[in-house]
Amino acid sequence: MPGSGRIQAIDRAVMILDCFTERKPQMRLSEIIDILDLNKSTLHGIISTLKYHGLIDQDEFTQEYKLGLKLIEYGQRVLDSMYISSIAKPIIERVCDELEETVHIGTLDGEEVVYIEKRESQQSMRIFTTIGARNPAHTTGVGKAMMAYLDENELNNILSGTLVRLTPKTISDKNQLKLELSQIRHRGFAFDIEENNLGLTCVAAPIFDHNGKALYGISVSGPTMRMNSNKLTKASRIVKDAADEISRKLGYKG
C-alpha cells in the first residue's frame, strides 16, 4: 500500500511502466494484469491515461503496449541538465573567482527562467539564490539573453500574457521589450539594471546547444554599487566568452 503522501493511482502508473523491460519491451493487457494482479478496468483506465499523455503507445497491429516516445523527451531533459551542469561548473567557478560576483546558469520554462546551477560570490554583500528558483524571464538578464534568440512563435507565446513589473525599471511594454531583445541579439549579451531587484545589476549571455538553440544562459550578478560601467564592460566580455566556451563544449558550431 502507498505510504503517507503517496497517491495510489500514480504508484500503479509507475508500476505499469516498470513492467516493460529490455527482455519484454511489448506486452498485452492480459500480461500486465498477470504481473501486477490489478483489476482489469482499473488497469485499463490507467493505461488509457498514460497513452493519452504519450507515456505508453499501442501497436496497431498486435495491440500490444510499449513505452511511449514521450519518455525519451523526459530522459533527454534529465541528461541535458546533468550535462550542462558538469560542463558549466568549472567555467562558472572561474568566472566567479575572476569577477568576485555570483554566477548563475538558467534555462527557460515557459514565461519563467529557472536557475539550474550557480556559484556564489564570497563578498560579504552578495546575492543569495537557490538552484530551482524562478523569476519572470523578461525581468532578468539571463532570461532576456535566451528570449532574444527564440523564434517568433515561441516569443509571442511568452509575450501573450501580461509582463509583470517587479521594479520601476522592469520593462513591461511588449514593443519596448522586443526592441531590447533586438539589441541583445546585435551585441550578444543582455543587461538587467535593477529590473528584477532594486540595487541588483546583472549581465548575461546565451548558451547554444549543438542545434543552435539558446537553451541556457549564464549571468553575473552583483550589487549595483559594485557593478559600475568599468566592471560591466569587463563582465560583459568575460560572460560572453564563458557562454561561447560552454556552447562549443555542447557542440555548437556557430
C-alpha positions as CSV (number, residue, x, y, z in Angstrom):
1,M,0.0,0.0,0.0
2,P,1.2,3.5,-0.7
3,G,2.9,5.3,2.2
4,S,2.0,8.6,3.6
5,G,1.8,11.3,0.9
6,R,1.8,8.9,-2.0
7,I,-1.0,8.6,-4.5
8,Q,-2.1,5.1,-5.3
9,A,-3.0,5.8,-8.9
10,I,0.4,7.3,-9.6
11,D,2.1,4.4,-7.8
12,R,0.2,2.0,-10.1
13,A,1.1,4.0,-13.2
14,V,4.8,3.7,-12.3
15,M,4.4,0.0,-11.7
16,I,2.9,-0.4,-15.2
17,L,5.8,1.5,-16.8
18,D,8.2,-0.7,-14.8
19,C,6.7,-3.8,-16.4
20,F,8.4,-3.1,-19.7
21,T,11.9,-4.3,-19.9
22,E,14.7,-5.0,-22.4
23,R,13.6,-8.6,-22.5
24,K,9.9,-7.8,-22.7
25,P,9.5,-4.4,-24.4
26,Q,5.9,-5.1,-25.6
27,M,3.1,-6.6,-23.7
28,R,-0.6,-7.4,-23.9
29,L,-3.0,-6.1,-21.4
30,S,-3.5,-9.6,-20.0
31,E,0.2,-10.0,-19.3
32,I,0.3,-6.7,-17.4
33,I,-2.7,-7.9,-15.4
34,D,-0.9,-11.1,-14.5
35,I,2.2,-9.3,-13.4
36,L,0.5,-6.7,-11.3
37,D,-2.6,-8.6,-10.2
38,L,-4.8,-5.5,-10.7
39,N,-8.4,-5.2,-11.7
40,K,-8.8,-5.1,-15.5
41,S,-11.0,-2.0,-15.6
42,T,-8.6,-0.1,-13.2
43,L,-5.6,-1.1,-15.2
44,H,-7.2,-0.2,-18.5
45,G,-8.1,3.3,-17.2
46,I,-4.5,4.0,-16.0
47,I,-3.1,2.7,-19.3
48,S,-5.5,4.8,-21.3
49,T,-4.3,7.9,-19.4
50,L,-0.7,7.0,-19.9
51,K,-1.4,6.5,-23.6
52,Y,-3.2,9.9,-23.8
53,H,0.0,11.6,-22.4
54,G,2.3,9.7,-24.7
55,L,4.0,7.7,-22.0
56,I,2.6,4.4,-23.5
57,D,1.9,3.5,-27.1
58,Q,-0.1,0.7,-28.6
59,D,0.9,-1.3,-31.7
60,E,-2.0,-1.0,-34.1
61,F,-1.4,-4.5,-35.5
62,T,-0.6,-6.6,-32.4
63,Q,-2.5,-4.4,-29.9
64,E,0.5,-4.8,-27.6
65,Y,1.5,-1.9,-25.4
66,K,5.0,-0.4,-25.3
67,L,6.7,2.6,-23.7
68,G,5.9,5.9,-25.4
69,L,8.2,8.3,-27.1
70,K,7.4,11.0,-24.5
71,L,9.7,9.2,-22.1
72,I,12.6,9.8,-24.5
73,E,11.9,13.6,-24.2
74,Y,11.8,13.4,-20.4
75,G,15.0,11.4,-20.3
76,Q,16.8,13.8,-22.7
77,R,15.8,16.7,-20.4
78,V,17.5,15.0,-17.5
79,L,20.6,14.2,-19.5
80,D,20.8,17.8,-20.8
81,S,20.5,19.2,-17.3
82,M,23.2,16.9,-16.0
83,Y,25.4,17.5,-19.0
84,I,25.2,21.3,-18.8
85,S,26.0,21.3,-15.1
86,S,29.1,19.1,-15.5
87,I,30.4,21.2,-18.3
88,A,29.5,24.6,-16.9
89,K,30.5,24.2,-13.2
90,P,34.3,24.7,-13.7
91,I,33.7,27.6,-16.0
92,I,31.3,29.4,-13.7
93,E,33.7,28.9,-10.8
94,R,36.4,30.5,-12.9
95,V,34.1,33.5,-13.8
96,C,33.1,33.9,-10.2
97,D,36.7,33.9,-9.0
98,E,37.7,36.4,-11.7
99,L,34.8,38.9,-11.2
100,E,34.1,38.1,-7.5
101,E,30.4,38.2,-8.1
102,T,27.7,35.5,-8.1
103,V,27.3,33.5,-11.4
104,H,24.2,31.6,-12.5
105,I,23.2,29.2,-15.3
106,G,19.5,29.4,-16.1
107,T,17.0,27.9,-18.6
108,L,13.6,29.0,-19.8
109,D,10.5,27.2,-18.6
110,G,7.6,29.0,-20.3
111,E,7.5,32.6,-19.1
112,E,10.0,32.0,-16.4
113,V,13.7,31.5,-16.0
114,V,14.8,28.6,-13.7
115,Y,18.3,28.6,-12.2
116,I,19.9,25.2,-12.5
117,E,23.5,25.9,-11.5
118,K,25.3,28.7,-9.5
119,R,28.5,29.8,-7.8
120,E,28.1,32.4,-5.1
121,S,30.4,35.3,-4.6
122,Q,32.4,35.3,-1.4
123,Q,31.8,39.0,-0.9
124,S,30.0,39.9,2.3
125,M,27.4,41.8,0.3
126,R,26.2,39.4,-2.4
127,I,23.1,38.0,-4.0
128,F,21.6,34.9,-2.3
129,T,19.6,32.5,-4.5
130,T,18.8,28.8,-4.6
131,I,19.0,26.3,-7.5
132,G,15.5,25.8,-8.8
133,A,14.4,29.4,-8.0
134,R,12.3,31.1,-10.7
135,N,11.8,34.6,-11.9
136,P,9.8,36.2,-14.7
137,A,12.1,35.8,-17.7
138,H,11.7,39.3,-19.0
139,T,12.9,40.8,-15.7
140,T,16.3,39.1,-15.7
141,G,19.4,39.4,-17.8
142,V,19.7,35.6,-18.3
143,G,16.0,35.3,-19.3
144,K,16.3,38.1,-21.9
145,A,19.6,36.6,-23.2
146,M,17.7,33.5,-24.1
147,M,14.4,35.2,-25.2
148,A,16.4,37.2,-27.7
149,Y,17.1,34.1,-29.7
150,L,13.6,32.5,-29.7
151,D,11.7,32.1,-32.9
152,E,8.7,34.4,-33.4
153,N,6.1,31.9,-32.3
154,E,8.0,31.0,-29.1
155,L,8.5,34.6,-28.2
156,N,4.9,35.5,-28.9
157,N,3.7,32.7,-26.6
158,I,5.8,34.2,-23.8
159,L,4.5,37.7,-24.6
160,S,0.9,36.6,-24.8
161,G,0.3,37.4,-21.1
162,T,0.9,40.5,-19.0
163,L,4.5,41.4,-18.4
164,V,4.7,41.7,-14.6
165,R,6.5,44.7,-13.3
166,L,8.8,43.9,-10.3
167,T,10.5,47.3,-10.0
168,P,10.1,50.7,-11.6
169,K,12.8,49.7,-14.1
170,T,11.2,46.5,-15.3
171,I,10.3,46.6,-19.0
172,S,6.6,45.9,-19.1
173,D,5.8,47.2,-22.6
174,K,6.0,44.5,-25.2
175,N,7.2,46.7,-28.0
176,Q,10.0,48.1,-25.8
177,L,11.0,44.6,-24.8
178,K,11.1,43.4,-28.4
179,L,13.4,46.4,-29.2
180,E,15.6,45.4,-26.2
181,L,15.8,41.8,-27.4
182,S,16.8,43.0,-30.9
183,Q,19.7,45.0,-29.3
184,I,20.7,41.9,-27.3
185,R,21.0,39.8,-30.5
186,H,23.1,42.6,-32.0
187,R,25.6,42.8,-29.2
188,G,25.4,39.2,-27.9
189,F,24.7,39.8,-24.3
190,A,22.0,41.3,-22.0
191,F,21.7,43.6,-19.1
192,D,19.4,43.7,-16.1
193,I,19.9,47.0,-14.4
194,E,17.6,46.7,-11.3
195,E,14.8,45.3,-13.4
196,N,14.3,42.3,-11.1
197,N,15.6,43.7,-7.9
198,L,16.4,47.3,-6.9
199,G,20.1,47.5,-6.1
200,L,21.0,44.5,-8.2
201,T,22.6,44.6,-11.6
202,C,23.3,41.6,-13.9
203,V,25.0,40.9,-17.3
204,A,24.2,37.7,-19.1
205,A,24.8,35.8,-22.4
206,P,23.1,32.9,-24.2
207,I,24.4,29.4,-24.3
208,F,23.7,27.5,-27.5
209,D,23.4,23.7,-27.9
210,H,24.5,21.7,-30.9
211,N,21.3,22.6,-32.7
212,G,21.9,26.3,-32.4
213,K,19.2,26.8,-29.8
214,A,19.7,29.2,-26.9
215,L,18.7,26.6,-24.3
216,Y,20.6,28.2,-21.4
217,G,22.1,31.4,-20.3
218,I,24.9,32.4,-18.0
219,S,24.8,35.6,-15.8
220,V,26.9,37.5,-13.4
221,S,25.0,39.5,-10.7
222,G,26.1,41.9,-8.0
223,P,25.1,45.0,-6.1
224,T,24.6,48.0,-8.5
225,M,27.1,49.9,-6.4
226,R,29.9,47.5,-7.4
227,M,28.6,46.9,-11.0
228,N,29.8,50.2,-12.3
229,S,30.4,50.9,-16.0
230,N,34.0,49.7,-15.9
231,K,33.1,46.4,-14.2
232,L,30.1,45.9,-16.5
233,T,32.3,46.3,-19.5
234,K,34.8,43.7,-18.1
235,A,31.9,41.4,-17.0
236,S,30.3,41.6,-20.4
237,R,33.4,40.3,-22.1
238,I,34.1,37.6,-19.6
239,V,30.4,36.4,-19.5
240,K,30.2,36.3,-23.3
241,D,33.5,34.4,-23.6
242,A,32.3,31.9,-21.0
243,A,29.0,31.4,-22.8
244,D,30.8,30.8,-26.1
245,E,33.1,28.3,-24.4
246,I,30.2,26.3,-22.9
247,S,28.4,26.5,-26.2
248,R,31.4,25.0,-28.0
249,K,31.5,22.2,-25.4
250,L,27.8,21.5,-26.1
251,G,28.7,21.1,-29.8
252,Y,27.6,24.5,-31.1
253,K,29.5,25.3,-34.3
254,G,28.3,28.9,-34.9
